[in-house]
Amino acid sequence: MSNPVQKYIHGTSDTEQLRLGLLNRITNDSFIRYLGDLSESRVCDFGCGLGNLIAAVTGRFPGAVISGIEISEQQLKSAQETNRRHPNVTLIRGDALKSGLPADAFDLTYCRYLLEHVADPVAAVKEMLRVTRPGGTVACQENDLHNVIYYPDIDGLDLLMGQFCRLQMELSGDPFVGRKLFDIFRRAGASDIALSFEPEIYTQDEPDGYRAWLSNAHDILFGARDLLIERKTIGESEIDVVLAEMRRRIEHPNGVALFYWNRVRATKPTERL
Ligand SMILES: C[S@@+](CC[C@H](N)C(=O)[O-])C[C@H]1O[C@@H](n2cnc3c(N)ncnc32)[C@H](O)[C@@H]1O
């Protein structure tokens, strides 16, 4: 079902599931505001992961009818468990590049933190457009790892992030997909493509602030630790020193984290693609 050269860099360990849950907790509200009014809409979530975002969408818009597609059996099971009580949610196992969903079926199709993991993001967006009705909306929020800033600096972190990005590219992902969204959506055949940023600005003064954001970064790098060492990309002691420093910094009283997500909203043209 999956592209044989594609490997999901984050995996599905318990630590990773907690990390993704935390990331959902701190980024769902603003993303749902970005999606707009979804009452009575037919919605599709590509690469729905643990299904937390779907649960948040139906919590806000109980009349929305939502389908989610997810390639990993383990993630899908969690998503089904989380959404089991909601009659309007359908979750299926499938590949975002070839979903098997009917054409022209949804008013809005979105993905979030997915395109950085697929070997062919243009094919994924083409598929999102195919399942969306003519005149409907396709949207996403993605990562670009060049714009991560922590203050005070953490020694060795830039180097480690560079090695992580290289690993993700070797696994057919793209840590810099955020800057490419206009190109990807245009090549997929979308119209009215509108780009925007969603800033993330964190200090210790917010309850889910610097601590949460730096924990998220730590857990991403920790999740890739064994693969980085196995591939001799970085030495074991070198990576462990940086990870230990990150853990220490999580409590820094004046720590600041700055980042932005790349967003895109576009329309499926009314004439045939
Ligand atoms: C970082 S998670 C994001 C999950 C969710 N969209 C969210 O915002 O929390 C990426 C998810 O995409 C899934 N995925 C990766 N490649 C996929 C593909 N080709 N088709 C469908 N899902 C895919 C992974 O299994 C994982 O659950």
The ligand as a Gaussian input file, in Angstrom:
#p B3LYP/6-31G(d) Opt

LIG

0 1
 C        3.104000      13.904000      11.751000
 S        1.723000      12.861000      11.576000
 C        0.403000      14.057000      11.465000
 C       -0.921000      13.463000      11.788000
 C       -2.104000      14.458000      11.741000
 N       -2.312000      14.952000      10.409000
 C       -1.928000      15.602000      12.688000
 O       -1.953000      16.752000      12.265000
 O       -1.780000      15.341000      13.882000
 C        1.792000      12.264000       9.896000
 C        0.843000      11.113000       9.640000
 O        0.810000      10.867000       8.224000
 C        0.745000       9.464000       8.041000
 N        1.210000       9.168000       6.667000
 C        2.487000       9.190000       6.214000
 N        2.503000       8.878000       4.905000
 C        1.217000       8.676000       4.522000
 C        0.592000       8.348000       3.290000
 N        1.308000       8.154000       2.184000
 N       -0.756000       8.223000       3.277000
 C       -1.503000       8.416000       4.405000
 N       -0.959000       8.724000       5.587000
 C        0.380000       8.867000       5.653000
 C        1.626000       8.898000       9.138000
 O        1.366000       7.531000       9.391000
 C        1.248000       9.812000      10.298000
 O        0.174000       9.300000      11.034000

